[in-house]
Structure formats: structure tokens, C-alpha cells
Amino acid sequence: MMGPHCWGGGPGGFFGHPFGMMIGSMFWALVIYGLFLFISNRVKHGSKHAGQSETALDILKKRYARGEINAEEFALMQKALEA
């Protein structure tokens, strides 16, 4: 009834056919490519944030926006930074 080449029992891998072996190879190639994309995306996002550093003026603007300093202090500190 069922021979050794039926449903994965023979040579060629998946369902015993060479076509099935190609499907298996394509599956693993897609898995590896997906991992490559995932890792490269993580590396790109990590390097973007690591390369950006705040300037003193950026920090001063944030402090003013949070209300830690008033407009007069902001103007004085801004002049000092620009000098």
C-alpha cells in the first residue's frame, strides 16, 4: 500500500520528493533572512540613539520647558553658551 517514498519516508526530504527539499531549503533561507533583517534593524536603531548627544543648549531648552528656570535665567544662560 504505502511504500517507503510516501509521506516523508524516502529520499529527497519533505514528502519524499526533490521539490519538497527545495521548499524546505527556501523555508530555512527565509528564516535566516528574517533573522538578518531583525538584527540589522536593531543595530541601526541602537547606533542612531548612541550617536546623538544633546548639546548644552538643548538641555537648557528642556529645563526652560519644564519650568525649572524662568525666562530671565534662560536668556542669561543662552547668552553665556553662545559666547
C-alpha positions in Angstrom: 0.0 0.0 0.0 2.3 2.8 1.2 5.8 2.5 0.0 9.0 3.9 1.5 8.7 7.0 -0.6 5.3 8.1 0.7 4.9 10.9 3.2 8.5 11.6 4.0 9.8 8.1 4.1 12.1 8.3 1.2 15.0 10.3 -0.2 14.6 14.0 -1.0 13.2 15.2 2.3 9.7 16.7 2.5 7.1 14.1 1.2 9.9 12.2 -0.5 10.2 14.5 -3.5 13.1 16.7 -4.6 10.6 19.6 -4.9 9.8 19.2 -1.2 13.5 19.5 -0.5 13.5 22.9 -2.3 10.6 24.1 -0.2 12.5 23.1 3.0 15.6 25.0 1.8 13.5 28.0 0.9 11.9 28.0 4.4 15.2 28.0 6.2 16.6 30.6 3.9 13.6 32.9 4.7 14.1 32.2 8.4 17.8 33.2 8.2 17.0 36.2 6.1 14.3 37.3 8.7 16.8 37.0 11.5 19.3 39.0 9.5 16.8 41.8 8.9 15.8 41.8 12.6 19.3 42.0 13.9 20.4 44.7 11.4 17.3 46.8 12.2 18.2 46.6 15.9 21.8 47.6 15.3 20.7 50.5 13.2 18.3 51.8 15.8 20.9 51.3 18.6 23.6 53.3 16.7 21.2 56.1 15.9 20.5 56.7 19.6 24.1 56.2 20.6 25.4 58.7 18.1 23.1 61.5 19.1 24.2 63.6 22.1 22.4 66.6 23.5 24.0 69.9 23.3 24.1 72.3 26.3 21.5 74.5 24.5 19.2 71.5 24.1 19.4 70.8 27.8 18.8 74.4 28.6 15.7 74.5 26.4 14.3 71.4 28.1 14.9 72.9 31.6 13.0 76.0 30.5 10.2 74.0 29.0 9.9 72.0 32.3 9.7 75.3 34.3 13.0 74.7 36.2 14.3 78.1 35.1 12.5 81.3 34.2 12.8 83.4 31.0 15.4 85.7 32.5 17.6 82.8 33.6 17.2 81.2 30.2 18.2 84.3 28.4 21.3 84.8 30.6 22.4 81.2 30.2 21.7 81.2 26.5 24.0 84.3 26.1 26.7 82.6 28.1 26.5 79.4 26.0 26.6 81.4 22.7 29.6 83.5 23.8 
